[in-house]
Amino acid sequence: MLTPRIARTVLHRRTGLAALHSRAYATQGTERVRIVEVGPRDGLQNESAVIPPAVKVELVNRLTKAGMEIIESGSFVSPKWVPQMAGTAEVLKKMQRRKGLHYPVLVPNMKGLEILLELLSEQPKSDVPYTDEIAVFTAATDAFTKANTNCTIAESLERLQPVAKRATQEGLRVRGYVSVVVDCPYSGKVDPAKVKEVTQALLDMGCYEVSLGDTVGTGNPTTIGTLLRTVLDGGIPASVLAGHYHDTYGMGVSNILTSLEYGLRTFDSSVGGLGGCPYSPGATGNVATEDVLYALRGSRYETPGDLSAIAEVGSWISKALNRPNASRVGKALEARRAREQLEKERERDGGSAENITAKL
């Protein structure tokens, strides 16, 4: 049993340590977290109906006005395989681009790159470029690449190498995607060592960053932690990695928080939780941008975008697509806006509180 004197000494020391820790945390500088908004591309590619280019243009414009700095705006894949991505050239021409922002597009092969380069060559040099970045993609299992691009991992990397080289020569940045980094819908559990191997191959061909995609959305903090330890221990720095977590099991935000602990500072997300994958049956949308921004609110991590404005974009696009808003934060903010609107109507019309309560 502690004597009163010893107890006071222990308490004093603990209080001092706590104060020291508090001061250290308070003086710790903020860190910038990059958010890659993938709603206009990855978010729309799994919709059952073909989306008019005008809707895509409006989505990009609204996201730009809401403060997003990197907006994946389309894909030069064949409309035969992904009809929702038809009209990307028209979207790039008509959307309101801002200098200093990035509007990357997905390019699956050399044909897609050549179409993009021809489009860029027709643009006046004085204009803000339609895009300054492409994304290329492969996967961590042969089963998935065969279902997606009708080739093995090795064959897909062989196809992508000249694409990345040519894009770099033309002054475009190149970002890589690795799909199914946790589970594959066709072959089951994925070996993290294979993810590391494929990631390194993309970096070696010139990708400045590689996004690790939990395409099925089965990952949790434990499996994501195991994956990241393997990749990082393999010599790949966190600074060239991004997290792309689908929210099928509601783990998207948790996986981002885990990834922050491992040093990642770039994450893909989709306004309104839009998304899914045509080649991953059952996978739901990407983690919602609104949910990510809210989760990091008040922390030492700074993020782009205005949460309220982005939530309004999520509500708008969800209604435009006639689908539920998949963002929990977005729905909460939408409900709050509805309550505030009813209160304004009461003040204007002289309605009673009972009437307002009944409407709610």
N, C-alpha and C positions, 0 to 999 in steps of 0.2 A: 504494500500500500504506500502511495506517495505521501510524504509530509507536505503540509501547506506550502512551505518554502520551495521545495522541489517542484511542486505542482505549478506554482507561479512562474518559476524559471522556465519550465517546459512550455507553458502557455505563451510566455513572452517570446520565446524562440520561434514557436510555430506562427505566432502573429506576425513576427518580423519577416519570416520566410514568405508568408502569404502576401504581405505588403510588397515585398521585393518582387515576387512573381507577378503581382498585379501591375506594378509599375513597368516591369519589363514588357508585359503584353500591351499596356497602354501606349508605350512609346514605339512599339513595333510598327514599321511602315506598312502601308497598304500595298497589296499586290493586284495587278491587273489580270483579270480572267477574260480570255477571248471567247466569245460565243459565235459559232458559225450557225447562222439561221438557215436550216435546210428545208423549211416548209414549202417554198415554191417548187422544189425539185423532188427530194426524197419524200416530202410530205404529201405530194399530190400523185405520185406515180402509182399508188395502189388504189386510187379511186376507181369505182366501177364505171363511172361515166366519163366521157372525154370532156375536159374543161376548156372552155373557149379561151383563146390567148388574151382577150381583154380582161378576163378575171385574173389571170396570172399577172398581167401588167399591173393591175390595181393592187394586187397583193404585195408585189415588190415595192411599189410606190408607198403604200401604207407602212410597210416595215421600215423603209428608208426614213420616212417622216417620224417614225416612232423611235429612231435612234439606233437601229441596228447597223453595224459597221461591215459585216461580212454576210452577204445574202446569196446563197446558192440559187441561181435563177433559172436553171433549165438543164437540158441534157441533149446531146447530139447523138442519141441512140436512134435506131430505126423505129419509126412509128408502128411498123408491123409487129414488133415485140413489146413496145411500151407506148401504146397509142396516146396515153395521157401527156406524153412529152412532145407531141407534135406541135409545131409552131414556135419552137424556141427562138429561132432567128427573128421572128416577128416580135416576140417578147423583148428581146435584147434591143431592138431598134426603137420600140415605142416606150419602154419604161424610162422613168426620170432618174438618170444616173447622177451621182454627186462625186465630185473630185475628191480623191483620198479614200473613198470606200471601195470595197471589193465585191464583185458579182461573179463568182466562179461558176463554171458550167462543167457538167460531167461529159467526158469524152471517152468512149469505150475502145476506140481503135483509130488507125491512121485515116480511114475514110472520114470519120467524124471530125478529126482534127483538121483535115483539109477543107471541109465545109466551113469550119469556124474561121480558118485563116483567110479563106476567100471573102468571107463576110467582113472580117476586120480590114482587109485590103481596100474595100469599097468605102470605108468610113473616112470622112475628112480628118486630117491629122489634128486639127484644132479642137475636135470634139473630145469629150471624156470617153475613153475606150469602152466599147460594149462590154468587154471583160479583159482582165489582165491575168487570169488564172484558170487552169483546167484541173479537173480531178480525174484520176484513173482508178480503176478498182480491180481487185482480185479477191480471193478468199483463202481460208486456212484449211479447206478440205477439197479434195478432187471431186467429191460427190456434188458439192455446191457449185463449183465452177463449171462442171459438166451440165448441170441443170440451168445455170444462168447464162453461160457463154459457150457452151458446147465444146469445152476443152479442159485439159488438166491444169493444175496450178502452174506447173513448169511451162506449159504451152502459153498460158495467159501472160506470164512474166516475159516470155520471149516476144509476144505480140506487143506488149506495152513498152518495152525498152526503146524501140525507135520512135514511138509516140512521144515519150518523155524527152528524148534527145532533141527531136525536132521542135517541140514546144519550147524548150529551153533556149534553143538557138534563135527562135523567133521572139524571144523576150518575155515569154509567158512563165508564170510561176506554175509549179506542178505539185499537187497534193495527192497523196495516195489513200486508198481505203482498203482495209482488210475486213471482209465479212466473216461472220460466224466464228468469233474468237472464243466463245464459251461452249456453245452447243451448235450442232448442225442438224437441221430437220431431216437429213437423209442418212447421216452416219453416226449421230449421237455425240458423245463427249469429244471435245477437241483438245489435243495436246498443246499446252502453252508453248512448248519448245517449237512447235511448228509455226505458231503465230509469230514468235520471235524471228524465225528463219525467213518468213515471207516479208515481215516488216523490214528486215535488214536488206532484202533484195530490192524493195521499193526505194529505200533510202539510197542504195548504191546506184540506182539508175537516175537519180537526180531529184527525187521528191524532197521538198523542204520539210514536210511533215507527213506523218502517217496517222490516220484515224482508225482506231481499233473498234470495230463494230460488233456489239452484242445483238446481232440481227434478229435472233429469236426472242430475246428479252428475258432469258432464264437466269442471267447472271445476278449474283447478290454480292454484298461486300466481301464475303469470304472467297468466292471464286474469282472475282475481279482482283482482289488482293493477291491471290496466287498467280494469276496471269501477269500482273504488273511486276511482281517480284522476279518472275522468270525472265521477262523481257528486259527489265532494268539490269538484273544481274548478268544478262548476256551482253552487256556493254552498250546498250542503246540508251541515251539520255532521255529523261522525262521531257526536256525542252522540245523534242521533235515528235512527241506523241500527243494524240488527242483522244478523247473518249466519245464514243457514239453509242449511247445506251437506249435501246427500246424499252418501253415501259410496260411490257406485257404483264409482269407480276408486280408492278408498282414499285420497282426497285431502282428506277432511273436516277432519282435525286440522291438516294443513298449511295449508289455506285459513284456518282460524281463526287460526293463528299469523301468517299474512300480514296478516290483517285487524286484528290487534292492533297491528301496526306502523303501520297507517293510522289508528289511533285508535278503532276500534270496541271497545266493552266489553260488548256484549250478544250472546249467541249461543243459537240453538235447538239442542237435542239430544234424543235419545230413548234411554231406558234400554234396554239390550240391543240397540241399533241397530235398533229396530223401525221399520217404515215402508215407504215407497214411495208411489206416486201412481197412482190409478186411471186418470188421463188422461195418464200418461207411461210408456208401455210400456218395460219393461227397467230402469227406475230401481229401485235398491235402497233400503235404509232410510236414515234420517237418521244423521248421525254419532253414535256411541254416547256417551251421557253419561259412562260410565265412562272411555272413551278420552280425552275432553276433560279431565276432572278429573285424570287421571294425567299427561297432557301438561303441565299447568300446575303440577303438584306441585313444590314447592321453588322456584318462580319468584316474582317480585314481585307476581304476580296472585293475589288471594284469590278463592276460589270457594265457593259454598254446598254443603252436602251432605257426608255421610260416605261416602268412596269404597267402603269395605268393605260398608257397609250397602246402598248403591245397587247394587253388584255382585251382592249376594244377591237384590235385587229383580229384576235382569236375568235371573238364573238361574231364578228362580221363574216369571216371566211367560213366558220362552222355553219352559219345560217345560209350562206351562199351555196354551200355544198349539200345542204339539207342533211346534216349529220350532227350528232351531239358534240358539244364542246368537251374534249377529253382532258382539258386542264382543270385540275381541282381549284387552283388559285383563280384561274379565269372565271370559273363558274361562281366562286364566292364574290369576286369583284363585280360580276354582272348582276348578282342578286343585290349587292349593296347599291349599285347604280339604280336598280329598279325601285328600291325603297326610297332612295333620295328623290327620285322623280315623283313618286307618289306623295311624298311630303311637300314638294313644291306645288303639286296640284292642289293639295289641301289648303296651302297658304293662299293660292290664287283664287280658288273657288269657295273658300270658307268652309270646307268640309270638316267633319268631326274626326277625332282620333279613332272613334269606333269604326267609321267607314274605311279609314285607311287600314286598320287592323284586319278588317274583313277581307279587303282586297289582297293583303299579304298572305 
